[in-house]
Every structure is written in structure tokens, then in C-alpha cells.
Amino acid sequence: MSDKFDVIVIGGGPGGYVAAIRCAQLGLKTACIDKWLDEEGKGVFGGTCLNVGCIPSKALLDSSHKYEEAKEHYDVHGIDVKDISMDVSKMLERKKGIVKQLTQGVRGLFQSNGVTPYEGLGKLLAGKKVEFTNHAGKTETLEAENIIIATGSVPVEIPPAPLQDDIIVDSTGALEFTEVPERLGVIGAGVIGLELGSVWNRLGSKVTVLEAQDKFLHLVDQQVAKEAAKQFKKQGMDVLLGARVTGTEVKGKEVTVNYTDSEGEQSITFDKLIVAVGRRPYTENLFSADTGVSLDERGFVFVDDQCGTEAPGVWAIGDVVRGPMLAHKASEEGVMVAERIAGEKAQVNYECIPSVIYTHPEIAWVGKSEDELKAAGEKYNVGSFPFAANGRAMAANDTGGFVKIIADAETDRILGASVIGPSAGDLCQQVVIAMEFGSSAEDLGMMVFSHPTLSESVHEAALGVNNHAIHKANRKRR
């Protein structure tokens, strides 16, 4: 005998739990399965994002930033702080408290919306059935008219640097260091590597990032990437480009990393090493052979533009499908699929999905970069504005970076934006909203922005696209 639902969601992360809640709101009998256990061995929902990803890493980033501010920058405000120290254990306890509050919040939302939670493993079978195995090993079969796969992703491991105890760790292990390592190595100069490296660099580690690619932040506008590299170097974080790790050797409480660069074979020794070379879709033991669901050559579930798989009634969202591995992308796909199941014509605008790196300065971008447009031979206009000329940024002693907005040369429609500096993620979101409504740079420039605010830099950059900037010299047209 099996339990029958309208919708079963496999995976309780930001894609899965949002999909489940929206399905329930639309009147669909919904279940959500997740295998996650907390430190006490209790089942929790929220996936990687809430448990060991977005949320805990931002908690540590915020704590470490406040520590660095007090130690290095309060004097300019006339604040004299003496004998400052960081209690790492207290910082970790704060992080755990935030995680617990949010994961319990998801369970509360399930209860209030009528979602049935299942704690354990879900496996898709043929005929829209799901084999559920709880943490005690008991198995039962569930059925639904629609099934949503939202199992997320896991860190990529590399043969030259196998994880070992607490010396060589992945992004999860890097959230649990009980003391500040004197020498910290990071393999990978992507979002995760830079954020985790920043946390421990601020607290006193000598951080060296080894990046195999020759170009820094290759997915980011290169004007922004150059500014970021300058800021990270100023902060004392070394980023070695073209450094390909060939092996590691752990001796006692330290690890030696061997790598090659343009000058040949090199080696460097650390107390801790973080492997942050990316993430891969989590589909291990997820499907029986006869489900009709296909995977592409990289292991992603193949879906159409509306996240439907090749198996009728089976959908897949988030990190297990094409596109950027972002929690907010997964959430929006979850809402879209829920509404399509309910008969509504929902869609995700993949051209307007922002990305953010929560270092300091923050880095955020959306849409096309100038490098992409230039390579494609498209005609465009650019407006930019430095935070060094923004009154609010000056008052906050946080003037590094700039806002950059790009618009089509003929229509003036905004094509993309990049921000590096204070509150970059929030400022970039203003441009995302404008792009979603098809705004031109002139439209954004005609809006009234509060003074004094950081967002005035967005206003000035938009004005600058058409040579109307007030608080900086306008560039000559090409």
C-alpha cells in the first residue's frame, strides 16, 4: 500500500522547500523528503543553503567583518578600541543559532501550509512512484501525480587533494575551524573560495588562494575583477593564478601542496587547506533505471525551459539542472514549477538572475558584461560611478569600487550591470528590477533616489550611460 499525493518534492533546500510550500498554497496535497540531519541527529530541512552554505557562511563573514572593522578601521571615526580579540567558539555558536532558527522556521512553514515532511531518502521509481527510506532503514512507497527533483549539489573533490581529517577540508569543514589557522590555503578562486578565504584572512590567517585559471574571476566583468584583485591584495590575501595543484602531503598538523605554474613546479605548506573548486549535481542513487529521466554529460538532469524532464509528470529544479548554482534561482524555479503544475503560465526570466560574492567589497552582477558584448560585436553604451564620489560611502569610510551599467546603443534598454563596493548585492538588485520591467537607462536615470544613499551611485551610473551624470565628468562617446 502506498501514500498518494498530488506532488512529492525530493529535496528540502531553497528550491525544494519553496516548491513544496507553493504547491500547498495552490491547494495541492504535497510531501517533501529530505535526508539532512543536524548535529544532534535530528532531521532538518533547508538543504545546503541553510545548513552548511549560504546562511552559515554569511554569519561568519559578518562576524569577521565586524572584527576587522573594529581592529583596523574604527580609529578613523575617532573610536579607540584596545586589546580586541575574537572568540572563535562564540562566533561558531552564533552561526549555529542562526542555522537552527531558520531550519526550524522551514518546519514551521511546512506545518502552517500543510506540507507533509518526510525525513530520510527519496528515490524516484518508474510510474511516478518514490521509494522512501527513513533514517531507521524502514522503506515505503509513495505516489504522486507530479514529482519535483530538488536534490541540490555537493562539493567537487579532486584526486590531488583528498579530504583528510580536519587538515584538508571542503567548504563544510571550513565553517567549523575551532581556531584561526596561521597559514591557510584555498584551492579555487571562485565565490566559495574567496568568501571562506576572506573570513579567516580577516581573523588573522595568512591566506593563499591557488587558482588553476590564468584569469581572475573570469565570469565577472573584467574591470570589476581587476578592482577586486587589487582590493584582495591590499587586504593581504594572495591569489596565485595559473597554479594547478598536482598533489598534497599531510604530515602531522600541516599539509604541503605541490603545484605547477608558469615558472614550473612549486610547493607551499599550510596548517589548513580548503578545497573549493566547485560543486556537482547530487543525483547519487536518485533514480531507478526505468524512470525515463535523462542526465547530460556533466551529470545534470536534462530539462526543458520550464524544468520539465523527459518523464511525464517529473520535474527538476535548482543545482541539479542547467544554469547557475544559486539558491534564489532554485527558489524561483520551484515557484514556477508549482504554478505550472497548478495550471498557471509561470516562467523564470533567466536573463535577470543576479549573482553576488559576499566578500568585502561585495561583488554583484546581472545580465551581460561589457566583455561579452564586446566579444559579440554588439553596440552598447556604458555608464559608471565610483563610490569615492558618493557622499554616503564617504561618511561610512567605505569608498572602494563602483557601479557600472550597460545599455543597448540604439534602444537604451539596460543589458546588464556590475557593482563592486558596499552593499553591492542590494544595489545590483535595483537594476535587476529595472531590467525585469524592460527599463532603459534613461528610465532609471529619471527616477528619484533618496539622498544621501549608496543607491545614488546606481542613479549616477544610469545617467552616465547617456552622458548625463551630474557628479562626475561624462565620458566621450566612442
Buried (B, 14 or more C-beta within 10 A) or exposed (E): EEBEBBBBBBBBBBBBBBBBBBBBBBEBBBBBBBBBBBEEEEBBBBBBBBBBBBBBBBBBBBBBBEBBBBBEEBEEEEEEEEEEEBEBEEBBEBBBEBBBEBBEEBBEBBEEBBBBBBBBBBBBBEEBBBBBBBEEEEEBEBBBBBBBBBBBBBBEEBEBBEBEEEBBBBBBBBBEBEEBBEBBBBBBBBBBBBBBBBBBBBBBBBBBBBBBBEEBBEBBBBBBBBBBBEBBEEBEBBBBBBBBBBEBEBEEEBBBBBBBBEEEEBEBEBBBBBBBBBBBBBBEEBBEEEBBBEBEEEEBBBBEEBBBBEBEBBBBBBBBBBBEBBBBBBBBBBBBBBBBBBEEEBEBEEEBBBBBBBBBBBBBBBBBBBBBBEEEEEEBBBBBBBBBBBEBBEEBEBBBBBBBBBBBBEEBBBBBBBBBBBBBBBBBBBBBEBBEEEBBBBBBBEEEBEEBBBBBBBBBBBBBBBEBBEBBEBBEEE
